[in-house]
Amino acid sequence: MLNIWVLALCLGAAAFCFGLIEAGYRLGHPTAVTVLALLAVLAERESIKLTPSAEASVGSLICVFTAVVLGPVAGVVVGGVGLLADLPRRDTAQPVLRWLNWTVVRVLAVGSAGVAASVLLDATDRAFLGLFAAVVAAFVVESAVDLALGSVAPAIRGTNTFMGMARVVGTPLVGSIPLQAPMVAVLAYSYMTISPWSVALFALPAIAAQRLLLLYRQQRETAEALGSANARLAKANLSFATALVATLDARDRYTAGHSAAVAIYASDIAKRMGLSDPEQELAHLCGLVHDVGKIGLLAGLLEKPGALSLEERRQMEQHPVIGERILRHVDDYGEIAAIVRHHHERVDGLGYPDQLERDCIPLLARIIAVADAYNAMTSARPYRDAMPSRVARLRLAQAVEAQFDTSVVAAFEAILAGASEDYRSGRGPAFVLHSFTGTEVTEPLEETASLRLTGVAIATIG
């Protein structure tokens, strides 16, 4: 199909060029055409790839100037010669076909622009305003033909759609007209009224424009590299967090999956409260690692089936501090470490380890506290059954302004009210922890050591 389209373009371009000659259009000043063709070649050698199938350069600027001052035939020659810079070096069918498509589209676009400019110039006295109108018309026609014909091949290959090309290529083309038209009009007026040798003046602005395009390309490549590095860093952060959680889950089967559930609940609460996407991602990451400090607890403490003694409780309350110490040694985990330290603080100041109150507790730590307590209550224990969701939600509501932040509990209640029973119970594929090795934790999503002491309000050790 692409071969047929390019063949049709070639036949159409040949007929179009023959028609231009029959209509009386000629090449014009040969020296000027040569200079402009060389500039076009230089411009095309530094083109900028916008998409896998579309590139941009200042070559079209040179071609439009040529089409206006020397006519459509000269514009066609300069446009075609300019794209010789992109001629594939390897004798492979697809690149040659793509180059041929670009070249024929350029010929038709520039030739049409030259005809439009000539018609307007013939209808005016060739004063500056008339020349400016001709330049604007040439740019509009060249952009329209280039976009219309240039979008067909990517659509045939399936690499882009017409609307996609319009967004990627059309916007820069249209947006550049107000900037390029005045400059080209001034240069064209100078060429026509002063001397044909003033075409040399075009070299300086063309080179300047090319430098700007090169700077844009470098900035774009740098931005893409930075985005790729950030994506790799985010993936590494998640892999590191998952590795820590998998280590903790392997130690105590009763806590397996708890961190994954807290992470999901926390990110959903953050979204419900209108927090930004980065904050939602941070809430998810903090939920994954909130209990990592339990790795540093004494052997047997997590696995103890009965109630904790007072001394054991004090040891258990050190896990946020231990978690902070672990995470402080990880680059860029400073904020996460602080949230992990404070996820057991209470808004009334009776939490641990620092007895912070209300807004002194980081918002994400307050979110983690609610998600942590809810999953602890709705998870089964060797010594008790899981609470029904309605009971756990009631416990959360009863503890607002004492243990929990009212706005956080309200946001979570709004989520749970419309959620499925699997979501309320922390079950389903979304709650499966995918480790850094690609395996899955399939144990029930459970908590440990919570509610082992009488008189504890709600999961104060979760």
N, C-alpha and C positions, 0 to 999 in steps of 0.2 A: 504493500500500500504506500509506503514511504517512497519507494522507487518511482511509482506512478506519479505521486505528487511532485517530486523534484523534476521529473521529466516534463510534466505539464508547466511547471514554473519556467524551465529553461526555454521551452517553445514560446511561452507567453512573453518572456523577456526578449527573445530574439525578434518576435513580431513587433514588440513595443519599440525597440531600438530602430528597426527598419522604418517604422512609422515616424519616428522623430526625424530621421534623415529625409524622408519623403516630404515631411512638413516644412523643411527648409532650415532646421536647426543644424548648426555646425560646431566644430570643436572649439574655435576661438583661439586666443593667444597661446601658442604652443609652449612658450617659456613659463607662463603663469601656470598652465596645466601641469607641466613637469614639476615645478616647485611644490604645488599643492599635492600632487600625487606622492611625492617623497615625504611630505609632512604626514599624509594619511597613512603611509606605510609605517612611519615611526610611531604614530599614535596607536595603530592597531597592534603593534608589538607589545604594548603595555596595557592591553585590555584587562578589564576586571570581570571576573566570573560572578554573576549574580545568582545563577542557578546552574545545575548540571547542563542545561541546554541553552543558556542565555548569557551573553557577555555585553559589557558596555565599555565605550571608550570615547575620546573626543574626536574620533574619526568622522562621526556623523556631522559634527560641527563644521569640519573642513569641507565635507561633501556638500552641505547646504549652502555654504558660502560660494563654492564653485558653481553650483546650480543656479544661484541667483545672478552672479556677476558674469558668468561665461556661458550660461545656458544649460539645458538638460543633458545634452550630449557630453559636454565636458564633465558635468557632475557624475554621469554614468561611468566615464573613464576613470575619474579619480576614485570613485567608490569601489570599482572593480579592482583597480591596481592596489588600493589600500589593503584589501583583504588577501592579497597575495602573501602578506606577512603571516597569515594564519594557515597557509597551505600545508597540509599534513606531510611530514617527511617520510612516513612509512606507507607503503602501498597496501593499505587495508581498505576494504570497501566502505565500512561505516563512517570513519572519519572523513574520507573524501566526499562521501555523500552529504555529510553534515556541512562541510565547508562549502560545497556547491550550493546547498540550500541557503546558507547565509549570504553568499555572494549574489545569487540571483535576487533574493529579497532586497538586498541593499541596492542593486541596480534599479529595480522597479520603484523602490521608495524614493531614491534620490532623483531618478528621472521624472517621476510624478511631481516631486517638489519643484523641480526646475520648470516644468510646464506651468504649474500653478503660479510661480513667480513671474514667468514671462507674460502670461495673460494679464496679470495685474499691472505689470510695468508698461505693457502696450496700451492699457486703458488709462494710464496717468501720464503726467508730464515729467515723470522720473525725478521729481523733487524728493526731498528727504522723507516726507511723510508717506508719499507713494511707495518709495523704496522700503520704508519700514513695514508698511502693510504687506508688501511682497515677501519680505523676510519672514514675517509672522506666518503668512499663509504657507510658505515653504516648510517651515518647521512643523506646522500642524499637519500638513499632508504627509510629510515624511514620517512623522511619528505614527500617524494613523495607519498608513500602509505597512510600515515596519511591524507594528503590533498585530495587525490583522493577519498578514501573511506569515509572520514569524511565529505565531502561536499555533499554526496548523501542525507543523512537524512534531513539536513536543506532545501535542494531543494524540497524534497517530502513534507515537512511541509509548504513550502512557506515562511519560515523566512529568507532565503538568497539564492543566486544563487552561482554557482560554481565560477564565476568571482568575486563575492563579497567576498566569503570565501578566494579566492586566494589573494585578496588585504588585507584582515584583518589578516588572519592567515599565508598565504604563505610568505609574505614579512618578518615577524619576524622569521619564520622558516629558510628561506634561509639566511637571514642576520646574524643569530646566528652561522652558521656553521664555519666561519673563526675564531670566538672567542672561540667556544667550542671544536672544533676538536683538536687544539694543546694541550689543557689541558687534554682532555681525552686520547690522544695518550701518553703523558708523564706518566700519572697514569697507563695506561695499560702496558706500557713498564716496569714500576717499578714492577707491579704485576707479570709479566711473567719472569723477569730476577732477581729480588731480593727475594721476598717472597710473597706468597698469603696473608699474614697478612698486606701487604702494602695497601690492599683494605681499611683499616681504614683511610688511607690518603685521601680517597675520601670524608670522612665526612666533613672536614673543607671547601674545595671549594664548596661542595654541599650546606652547610649551608650558606656560604657567598653569593652564587648565589641566594639562596632562600630569604635572607635578601634584596638583591637588587631588586628582583621581588616584595617583599612586599612594599619597598619604592616606586617603580614605581606605584603599585596599589594605595597607599595612595596619591601620587601626582596626579594620574589620577582622583581619587575620589574628591580631593580638586579642581582640575581644572573643573570637571563637576559641582560641587556645586557652584563654582564661576561663571561659565557660566550661570547656572540656576538663580543665584541671579542677574546677569547683565540683563538677559532677563526679569525678574520680574521688575527690576528697569526701563528698557526701556518701558515696558508696563505701569508702573505707571506714568512715565513721560508723555507718550502720553495721558493717561486717564486724568491726571491733566490738560494738555493743552486743551484737548477737552472740559473739564468741563468749563474752563475759556471762551473758544470761544462760547460754548452753552449759557453761561450767557450773553455774549455780543450780540449774535444773538437774544436772547429773548427780549432784550431791544429795538432793532431797526430792524424792518422787512426789511428795505431797505439795511441793511448790511449783512443779513443772507446769509451764504455760502461764503462770500468774503474771509474770512481767509482760508477756505479749498482750494479755487482756487489758492490763493497766495502760499500756501504751496506746491501744486502740481507743479505750474509753477517754483517755486524756486528750488525744488529738481531736476526737469528736466533740468533747466539751469546749476545747479551744476554738474550734470552728463555729460552734453554736454561739459562743460569746463574741464572735466577730473579730477574733484575732487574725493577724496576717498569715499567709501561707508559711513563711519562715518560722513564725511562732508555733504554728500547728505542727510543723515538722520537728521543732525543738521539743514540744510537748511529747510527741511520740518517742523521740530518742530518750528523753528523761524518764519516761515510763518504762522503757526497756531496761534501763540501768539503775532504777531507783533503789533496788535491793541488793546491788552488787556488793555492798559492805558485808553482807552475811557470809561471804566467802571467808572473811577474816575472823569469824566467830569460832569459839572452841569446838572441837569435834564432839559430836553427840548432842549439842545444844539444839540444833535445828531438828534433829531426829527424835528428840524426847517426846514420847507419846502423851505424857500427863501434863499437869499444871506446872508452871515455872515457879521456882522459889524467888524470893525477893532479890537475892544476889544474881540469879540467872536472868531475872528481868532487867537488872541494871546492865548486865553484859549485853543483853539483846538490844537495849536502847543505845548501845554504842555503834550499831551497824550504820546509821546515817553518817557518823563521823568517820568511820572506817571507809565507807564508800567515797566520801569527799576526798580523803587522803589518796585513795587509789586513782581517782579521776583527775586530781590536781596535777598528776605527773604526766597526763596525756595532753599534747598540744591542742589548743583551741577548745578544751573541755572545761575551762574555768567557770563559765556560766552554768554548765550542766552540773558541775561539782557543787556549786552553791545551792542549786535547786534540790539535789539529792540530799544534802545536809539538812535541809529545812522541810522535808516532806512529811515530817511527823510533828511539826509545830502546830499549835492550836490558836485560833483567833483570840481566845481569852487569856493567852499567855501561859497556859499550864502544860504546854507540850514540851518536846525535847528535840535537840540538846540545848538550845539557847533561850528557851522561853520567850520567843518573839511573839508580838501581838499584831493582829489585824494586818494593816497595809505594810508593816515591816517585814511580813512574810512574802517572798516573791510570789506573784500571781500563779506562775506555773507550779510552784510547790503546793499552793492551795488546791490547784486542780488535781495534781497527783494524789494528794491526801484523800480527796473524795473518791477518785477512781480506785485507789488502793483499798480503802475501807469497804467499798461496795463489793468488789470482787472477793475480798476476804470473807465477807458475810454470806455471799451466795455460793461459796465453794464448800464442798464436803470435807470433813475432818475425820480422823480415826475415832475421835471421841464425841462427835456430834454430826448431825446431818446438815446439809446446806440449808440456809434460810430461803424461804420463798422470796421472790423479787419484791413483792408488795411489802413484806415485813422489813427487808433491808432498806427500801426506800423510805419507809416510815421512820426507821432509826436515823437515817440521814437527816430527814426533816426535823426530828426532835433535837438534833445536835447542832442546828444552825446557830450562829452567833455565840456558840460556846466552843465547839470543836471545829466546825466548818464554816467557810465563807458562804453567806446566804446566796449571793449571785451565782456561785459555782454550783451549789446544790440545785438551784432553780433551773439552771441550764441543763444539768444532767437529768433532772426529772422530766423536762420537756423532751429530751431525747428518748428516755426509757418509756415514756407514755405512748409513743408511736412506734416503738421497736418490736421486733419479733421476740418470741420466747427464747429462741436460741441466743439472740444478742443479749437479752437480759441475763441469761445464764452463762454467758461467756463460752458458747459452743459454736462450732461450725468452722469451715475452712479459713475464714478471715482471722480466727484466733489461734491458728497453728503457727508456731514459731519456726521460721526457716533459718537454720543455722548457717554459719559461714562455710560449712562443708557441703551444704545442699540437702542435708537430712532434715527431718521434721520431728518436732517434739509432739508426741501424740497422747501423752498422759493427760488426765483431767486437769483443767485449769483450777489449781487450788492454791491456797495460802498456807502459811505455817505460823505457829506460835501465837496466833491472834485469839483473843477472847479466852485465854487460858486462866486468867485471874478473875475472880469475882470482883465486881465493882468497877471494872474497866468499861468505859462508856461504849465505844465502838472501835474495834480493831486497832487499838492504840499501838500495837506492836507490829502491825502488818508491814 
